[in-house]
Amino acid sequence: MTEQPDTPLPRDGGWAAYTDHARRLSALLKEERSRGEQQAAASRDGQAAVDQLTHRVAAQRQHLHHLAATLRLPAPQFGQIAPGPIPDPAEALRRATTAANAADAAAENAHRRAAQPPLLPGFTPLARNALVYSIAAIVGTFASLLMFALSPDKDLGRIPLHLVPWSLCGLPALAFFAGYLTISLVGQPRLGGGGTRSRKVGGVICFVGMPILWFIFIAATRG
């Protein structure tokens, strides 16, 4: 019996190719799974952002209605906006958030302006009220001097006694109430309330300052 010579077995590459394809398929499946998870997470985040923006817009709408009612302005009208050609949802959400921020800024500006009086908003309440009473007192003083200049008793060298009650009481009272009414109408904020009208300061300016000016004028003319 003769021995057969050892012959090398042929190398089979089928298994190596199979394992290589299996690894590639596993990598593709893992990548696809990761992409799906990212899309799902992005979808959840987008939905949460939309829900948050929806609640914010609803609260904003209610705030604007309340602000308009407080300022005695017509109720704001909210129309429907046709969707624009924005294919990217993230860009659409960004634009919506920007618009909501702008609306909040406008409402805050309106609220801040409403908290200030229409008349001389940059002045302090005391300075504004004192200026209003002073202007009313000056106008009243000019009216008193005009009445004195047109009185026939002046030509006779006598003090027109019938003007004394008006100059010392009547015109100062009219000046005080004119200043008080002006401050009440245009010197008070629409929001907040509780603004001072400085009645004591107005009383001193009108009931003390005006008679002093009148006596000074009388003394100057008689001298």
Secondary structure in CASP SS format (residue, H / E / C, confidence):
PFRMAT SS
TARGET T0000
AUTHOR 0000-0000-0000
METHOD secondary structure of the structure
MODEL  1
M C 1.00
T C 1.00
E C 1.00
Q C 1.00
P C 1.00
D C 1.00
T C 1.00
P C 1.00
L C 1.00
P C 1.00
R C 1.00
D C 1.00
G C 1.00
G H 1.00
W H 1.00
A H 1.00
A H 1.00
Y H 1.00
T H 1.00
D H 1.00
H H 1.00
A H 1.00
R H 1.00
R H 1.00
L H 1.00
S H 1.00
A H 1.00
L H 1.00
L H 1.00
K H 1.00
E H 1.00
E H 1.00
R H 1.00
S H 1.00
R H 1.00
G H 1.00
E H 1.00
Q H 1.00
Q H 1.00
A H 1.00
A H 1.00
A H 1.00
S H 1.00
R H 1.00
D H 1.00
G H 1.00
Q H 1.00
A H 1.00
A H 1.00
V H 1.00
D H 1.00
Q H 1.00
L H 1.00
T H 1.00
H H 1.00
R H 1.00
V H 1.00
A H 1.00
A H 1.00
Q H 1.00
R H 1.00
Q H 1.00
H H 1.00
L H 1.00
H H 1.00
H H 1.00
L H 1.00
A H 1.00
A H 1.00
T H 1.00
L C 1.00
R C 1.00
L C 1.00
P C 1.00
A C 1.00
P C 1.00
Q C 1.00
F C 1.00
G C 1.00
Q C 1.00
I C 1.00
A C 1.00
P C 1.00
G C 1.00
P C 1.00
I C 1.00
P C 1.00
D C 1.00
P H 1.00
A H 1.00
E H 1.00
A H 1.00
L H 1.00
R H 1.00
R H 1.00
A H 1.00
T H 1.00
T H 1.00
A H 1.00
A H 1.00
N H 1.00
A H 1.00
A H 1.00
D H 1.00
A H 1.00
A H 1.00
A H 1.00
E H 1.00
N H 1.00
A H 1.00
H H 1.00
R H 1.00
R H 1.00
A H 1.00
A C 1.00
Q C 1.00
P C 1.00
P C 1.00
L C 1.00
L C 1.00
P C 1.00
G C 1.00
F C 1.00
T C 1.00
P H 1.00
L H 1.00
A H 1.00
R H 1.00
N H 1.00
A H 1.00
L H 1.00
V H 1.00
Y H 1.00
S H 1.00
I H 1.00
A H 1.00
A H 1.00
I H 1.00
V H 1.00
G H 1.00
T H 1.00
F H 1.00
A H 1.00
S H 1.00
L H 1.00
L H 1.00
M H 1.00
F H 1.00
A H 1.00
L H 1.00
S C 1.00
P H 1.00
D H 1.00
K H 1.00
D H 1.00
L H 1.00
G C 1.00
R C 1.00
I C 1.00
P C 1.00
L H 1.00
H H 1.00
L H 1.00
V H 1.00
P H 1.00
W H 1.00
S H 1.00
L H 1.00
C H 1.00
G H 1.00
L H 1.00
P H 1.00
A H 1.00
L H 1.00
A H 1.00
F H 1.00
F H 1.00
A H 1.00
G H 1.00
Y H 1.00
L H 1.00
T H 1.00
I H 1.00
S H 1.00
L H 1.00
V H 1.00
G C 1.00
Q C 1.00
P C 1.00
R C 1.00
L C 1.00
G C 1.00
G C 1.00
G C 1.00
G C 1.00
T C 1.00
R C 1.00
S C 1.00
R H 1.00
K H 1.00
V H 1.00
G H 1.00
G H 1.00
V H 1.00
I H 1.00
C H 1.00
F H 1.00
V H 1.00
G H 1.00
M H 1.00
P H 1.00
I H 1.00
L H 1.00
W H 1.00
F H 1.00
I H 1.00
F H 1.00
I H 1.00
A H 1.00
A H 1.00
T H 1.00
R H 1.00
G C 1.00
END
